[in-house]
Amino acid sequence: MDLIDRITKVFNDYEVLQSPIIELYFDNQKNIVGHVTDNIFKNKSDEESQALIWDELKKNFDGQELSKIISIFHETLEERVQRINGYFSKNVKHSNFWGHLTPDQTRYWLFIDVAKFENTYKSFYLIINEKEGVSSGLTFEYPKEVIEFMELEFSEIHDELYQNVFENAENDIKLLLMNKYEKLTDQKLYGKANRYWYVFEDFKLNPVSKSHLIFNSKEVKIIRKGLEKIDDFGIKNTLNKALQTSEIFNELKKPI
């Protein structure tokens, strides 16, 4: 019985959970990620829900085994349906894929992942906008010594690193849009008369499900090139499949 099977059994036997659905898998580095679905989480905060998950893990697995568990997200049955079907609630806090459509209909894609490579945690983000010719990103490394300095529990590591990389990526996109705002001020468009004013008060990135990852031909080329510079994160498998599917769709498109 491998570690995933043992964790699944622990949660299925966990009396606190009502009717759990356990979805766990190994990433490219053989670390474990996934979801535990149960309506017990409806009336609990994120902190309480994660405590339920990790307290039970700590009771049943040793430190070496726990170090192989990167993230196990909690969700209700409704949230699971939304995740699978691609209809996210406004309160989604974690996604590997985000999108933003600007007032002039240029689309920003943001791809994010966090993974553990032996004793080093890494996170990265990649920002793509084919109309603007944007392809930028960063990789962050957190060696064991840094994680220890941060004094993070196993249950906190993924969320903390994810939040850090998300905020960096979000700020990069907002800066690009603020530059657009500044350019329009040359035409004496100020405040809300400037269509990019929203970036200062109502900017949002929207989570995108795997099934909605469809890219045009130019995006496919830029994303594929950007992925060449990225380490072997699990997200690359999903993106490569999405790129292949997008290429098929783009070939099937014919003018009427």
N, C-alpha and C positions, 0 to 999 in steps of 0.2 A: 504493500500500500504506500503510494508516494505521499508527499507532504500535502498536496492539494486534496487528495482523498481523505486524509486524516483531519484536515481543517474542516472539510465539508461535513464529516461525521460529527465533529465537535459541535458545529452550529446546528445541525439537524437534531442533536440530542439536548441542545441548550433549552432548558425549561422556560427561560425568560421570553424566548421568541415564540410567536403564535403559530405561524405557518410559513417558515422561512423558505425563500428561493435563493440558492447559493450558486453564484456564477464566478468561478475563479479560473485563471489561466496563467501560464508562465509567459513572461516577456522574453525578449531576445537574450537576456542575460540569465535566464532560468530563475528569475525572481517572480514572486507571486503578486498579482494585482486582480482586482475584481469588485464584485458587489454582493452585498447581503440585503435581500429585499424582505421586508416584514412590516406590517402595519403598526407594530409596537412603536415604530419611530415617529408616528404621526404626532404624538403629544410630547415629544422630547426634543430638546435642543440638539444642535450638532455636537456639542461637547458631551452631552449625556449619551447620545447615540454611539459616538466613537468610544466612549468609556465602556459601554456594554460590550462592544466588540473586542476591544483590546484587553480588558480585564479577563475575559474568558480565554483569549489566546495566551495570555501570560500564565494562566493556571495550568495550561495543558502542553505548552511547548517551551523548550529551553532557549537561551539567548542566541545560540547559533541558528536555530530554526526560525526564531523571530526576525533575525536579521535578513532572512530571505523573503520576508513579507513586506512589500513596498507600500501598498495602499489597498485597503478594503473599504469601499464606500458604502454607506448605509442609504437606503431609499425605501419609500413606501411602494405599494403595488401600483398606485397611480403614477408615481414618478418613474417606475420601471417601464410602464406602457409608453409614457412620454419619451423616455430615452430610446426605446427600441423603435418607435414609430417616427422619431425625429421631431416631436412636438414638445419643446422644452418649456418649462415654467420660467417665469421671470427671475426666479430665485436660484437658478442653476449657478453653482459656484465653481464647478470643475468641468472642463471639457478639453479635449485635445485640439478641437477645431472651432475657430471663431470667424465671424465675418462682419463686415461693415460696408454699407453702401452709402456713398457720399451724395450730396445734392446734385452733382453733375453726373451721377450714375457710374462713377468709377468704383470698383469693388476691391476692398482690402481683404485678404485672407491672412489669418494668423494661426500658425500651428505651434503647439506647445507640448513638451513632454518632460517627465522626470523619471530617472532610472538609476539603478545602482550598478556600477561596474566594479566587481570585486569589492575593495574597501573604499571606493570613491563614489559618492553620489554626483550625478550630473543632471543639469536641466538645460533646455535650450528653447529658443523661439525663432521662428522664421516668418517674416512678413513679406507678402507678395501683393503687388498691384501692377498688372500687365499694362494698363493704359498709361500709368505714370512711369513705367519702367523701374518700379521699386522692387528690389530683392535684397533684404537685409536681415541680419539675425545675430544672435550671440549664443555662446555656450558658456555655462557657469560650472565650475568644478568645486566640490565640497569634500575634501579628503576627510578621513576619519577624525583627524585632530580638530578640524574646523567644526564638525558635527558635535564633537564632545565639548568644544568651547561654547557652542550655542546652547548646550544643556537641553537638548530636545529629547523627549521620549520617542519610542518607536512610532507611536500613533501620531506624533506631531511632525515628524520629519517631512513627509510628502507634502502636507498642507503648507508648511512654512516655505519650502523650496518652491512649490508651485506658486504661492502668492507672490514671492519675490520676482520670479520670472514673468508672471502675468503683468505685474505693475510696471516692470521695465518695458515690456512689449507695448502695453497700452499707452504709456507715456511717449514712446517713439511714434506711434501712429498719430496721437494727438498733436505732437510737435509738427509732423508733416502737414496736418490740416491747419494748424495755426499759421504756418508759413503761407498757405493758400489765402488765409484771411488777410495777412499782411499785404500780399500782392494786390488784393482787391481794394485795399484802402488807398492805393495809388489812383484808383478811379473815384475817390471820395465816397466810398461806401463804408460807412462806419456802423458799429453796433448791430442791431438786428436788421438793418438794411443790407448788411453783408451776409450772404447765404451761409458763410462758414462761421457765423457767430455761435451757432449751436455747440461747437466744440468746447466752448468755455462754460456752458451750463447744462447741456443735455446730451453729451456724447455717450454712446453705448456700443459695446461689442455684443453681438448675438451668437450664442452657441449654435453649432451646426452638427447634426447627426451624421454618422458615416454614410447613411443612404442618400444624403443630400450633397455629397461631395462630387459635384460634376463641374469640370473645368473646361473652358474653351481652349482652342488649339494653342494660343499664345501662352495662356496660363500653364498648360501642360509643360511646355518647353522651359519656362522660367522655374517652375516648381521642381522639375526633374534636375535641372542644373543646381538649384539651391540644395537639394537633398544630397548631392555628391559631397558637400562639405560637412555633412552632419554625421555624428557617430552612429553606431548601430542601435538606435532607440527603437522600441517596439512600434512607435507611430509610423515608421517608414514602411512597414509591411502594409498597413492600411492605406497609406497614401499611394504607394506603388500600385495597389489594386484599383484604387480610384482613378489613377492616371490611365491605366489600361482600359478601364470601362469608359472613361471620358473620350479616349481616342476612338473607340468603337462608335460612340454616339456621334462624334464629330464627323466621322467618315460617312455615317448614314444620313447626315443632313444634306438635303438637296434643295436647291432653289425651285420654287414653283413657277 
